[in-house]
Amino acid sequence: MSPNCPLPPAIFPKTTSPTSKTLITTLLHSSTAPSNILSNVTTDLKHLTTSFKTRYFRSDDGRQAAVWVYQRLEGMIGGSGYGEASVRFFNHSWVQPSVIARIGGSSGSTIVLSCHLDSVNLNLPAFFKAPGANDNASGVSALLSIFQTLLLIPTTSNPHLPFKNTIEFHFYAAEESGLWGSAEVFSSYNKMYKPIHSVLTFDTIGRPPPPQSPPQKNKQIGIVADFLLPEFKQYIELLIKEYTNPNIDSVETSCGYACSDHASAVRFGYPGALLTSGRLEDVIDGKVLDYSHSGGDTMEKLDLGLIVEFVRFGVAWCVELGFAELGGNDNNGNGNNINNNEGRRAYLCDNGYPDGWMGSVRRFSAARAAEPLGIGLWVFVLIVMLGIARPWEEVPIIMKMGRRVRRRARRGYRVLVGREGED
């Protein structure tokens, strides 16, 4: 068992970089950039939600969706001539792999931008449709567009400026089953002593704002406060204010548990954060209809303009941190927790998930509910609960039905015993 992780460092720039700002402005404010981003997001969303019946992690469609994401990234890299870019599968014991794209940097530190690519319909996931438009084709399409925009840098900056820090794009399998894919990825990184500066996750980023009277003035990017370092939150707020449109606000929200893949990073001692669309409390309170985990999570219910703003933010996030000086390193775990001599993190650790035993119950329930064995388990639990409650002894109509069932059972038993006696 690995020891607990030390408190991760909080090394984030206090201001934006003038050099990075010029490059970001060029990437995001050319005459064709906004329309290209919207077009790419729309095309990728349509393919992800209509070409696959489901992206369930144990299904062949789920595997094919991951292969498509890989091929989409591979095509972008091949068409760009960007020598520092690559893409690979991260295979698991189930059929759907995770996908990891990389733009190499010169330092030992890595920034991760992530999302999950699987979807699920909890009403028998192996059989029913799960388009998963908001949860989480929205995040996948945003990361694909961000990656594609960054590959324009060699033709935008003259001379070409290689990134100082490596940037990775993670598309995780099996998030809906309990963060399984991201847990295996970060467990692997932990065992390799891999230094990760920070992990930022996009999940359900296309949900429209709640209907209000008067209408809500600005759209919102929700910053999930659970397990989030204050310095991390401040830097996110800085970039939202600097690089998204004036009609976009940042708002603090909360899951109350480890509700997405950023929690796997936190588990293994890497600073993690989660962004979503608006306030999750609006979903809980019923102010916004949530179609997650059902066949109703379709593309026409999304706010595509808000997803474009996440893309703008993501491009700024990658460029600003990609060129930033993220602090010194030493052998004692100070600075960015990198061993200077070997360019590695100086320790192994595992905190477990940060939401304790109740979070473990939630993940266990989510994982088992999405499997045939789990469905049988819930049916068994229901039968036991009915046996304890014995509602047929309290409700007249159920009592009447119960008596009929018992009479027929006794009659059948007598007939069966009688036939056995004859034999």
Buried (B, 14 or more C-beta within 10 A) or exposed (E): EBEEBBEBBBBBBEEBBEEBBEBBEBBBEEEEBBEBBBEBBBEBBBBBBEEBBBBBBBBEBBBBBBBBBBEBBBEBBEEBEBEBBBBBBBEBEBBBBBBBBBBBBEBBBBBBBBBBBBBBBBEEBBEBBBBBBBBBBBBBBBBBBBBBBBBBBBEBBEEEBBBBBBBBBBBBBBBBBBBBBBBBBBBEBBEEBBBBBBBBBBBBBBBBBBEEEEEBEEBBBBBBBBBBBEBBBEBBBBBBEBBBEEEBBBBEBBBBBBBBBBBBBBBBBBBBBBBBBBBBBBBEEEBBEBBBBBBBBBBEBBBBBBBBBBBBBBBBBBBBBBBBEBBEBEEEBBBBBBBEEEBBBBBBBBBBBBBEEEBBEBBEBBBBBBBEEBBEBEEEEEEEEEEEEEEBEEEEEEEEEBEEEEEEEEEEEEEEEEEEEEE
